[in-house]
Amino acid sequence: MRLNTDLPREYAGEILNLPPFDKKGKITKRTLFGLENALFLYSNLSRIYAEKTDNNPDNFRIKEVKIVGSGARENKIDSDLDLLLIAPEVDEVSANSLKTMLSLVLFCDRPKIEAVDVFIRSYDRYPDRVSRDITLQVKEIVDKYNSYLFSH
């Protein structure tokens, strides 16, 4: 089952023909747009979730963002985009609930190339697996959507 909603970026068309990183190691529009859509959903859903579960919204604050999976290993074009959001204070039950909600919009029933798979954790559970930290490249957008946890 897939849910549709309005997202800030159109994740379709020519950007799906881009790898996650360019030749200089900078993220491409594909990564930026996929991440922005994920952060938009995450921050808005986290704010509501925190309110409904009597949780502190600050527990959902993202501190790190990594590309994992085939995008990190091989910079693959013909695969989904795998994102790891590190929120050090998030509890596992909340993280899993939010991951499920994000998957219903960004991953489920989508062709592999259009899918964005978002993992939410308090730490990198698999530090030995290849990942690429993009936190510094996306700091502004992470800060923007972290602020949504307390407003709107």
N, C-alpha and C positions, 0 to 999 in steps of 0.2 A: 504494500500500500504506500502511496506517495501523497503527500500534501503539497499543495501549491500556495505560495504567498508572494507578495511583492517584496523584492529584494533590491538593495541599492545598486547592484551591478548586474549587467546582462552577461551571464556565463554561458556563451554560445558563440557560434559562428567561427570566425578566423582565429580568435584567441585559443580555441581548443586545439589548434594546430601548433601551438607553441609548447616547448618543453617547460618545466618549472623554472629553470635557470637559463640565462643567456651564457655565451662563451666566457664572459668575465666573472661569472658566478653571482650575478645580480638576479633577483627574481624578475620574472616576466609578468606581463599583464594577466596571464592565466593564473598565476599564483596570487597576485595581488587581488584580482577580482574574486577568486574563490575564497580567499581568506577574508576579504571584506564582507562577503555574504555570510560566511560562517560566524564572524565576530558580531555582525548585526543581529543575527538570530540568537547567538549565545548570550549576548549582553541583555537583550530584551527578555528572553525567556528566563535567564538567571534572576533578573530583578523580580519578575512575577513569582518565580519558584521560591526565592528567598522570602518574599512576603507571605506566601501561602504556607510555608513550612517553618515560619518563625526563625529564619536563618539570617545571619548578618550578610548583607550584600557584598561586603568587602571580602568575604570568604571566596568569592567567585572571581576576584581580580586576577587577570592574566599577567604573568610575569615573564614568560618565555613562549616563543613559538618556534616549532621545528617542522621541517618537511621530513617525513619518514617514508618507508616503503620504497617502491621502485623509482619514485621521483628523486629520492636522495641517493639511491644506489647507482642508477643508470641514467637519470635525467630523462626518463621516458616520456614520449608524447602520447602514445596510444594506450594510456592507462589512466586510472583514476588519480585524483590528487589526494594524498594522505597528509593530514595536518595533525600535529600534536600540540595541544594547548596546555601549558603548565600553569595551574592555579594552586600555589603551595598550600593554601588553607582549605581547599575544597575536600569534602568527605567523599568516600567512594560511592555511596548510595546516590548522592546528589549528582556526582559526575556521570554515573551510569544513566540516570534518569534524563539528564540533559543531552547526553550522547544519543539516546534513543530518539528524543524529540528532533534533534538536528538531522539525524539519519532519515527521518520521515520526509524531510524537505529536500535535503541535499544529496542523498545517496540511494535510497530505495527506489526500485523500478526505473532507474536511469541507465542509459547505455554507459558502459565502463568509462568512456572518455569524458562524459559529462558529470560523472559522479565525484563528489567531494566527501571523503570519509574523515570525520573529525574525532580524534581521541582526546579525552579530557582527563587529566590526571594531576595529582598533587606533586608528582615527581616523575622523572623518566624511568619507567619500570624496566625498560630494556636498554640500558646504556651501552651494551656491547653491540647492539644492532646499529647499522649505518643510519645516521640522521644528519641533517644540516640545519644548524641554528640560524634562523633568519630574524631573530628578535631586533637587532640593531637596524636592519633594513625596513622594518615595519613598525618601529617604535611609535611614530605619530598616530598611525591608525589604531594601534593597540590602546594607546592613551585615550584616543577619542572614544572608542567603544567601552573602555573601562569606566569612563565618566557616565555612560548610559546606565550603569548599575545603580546610580543614585539620582537620576533625573528622568525626564520625559513622562 
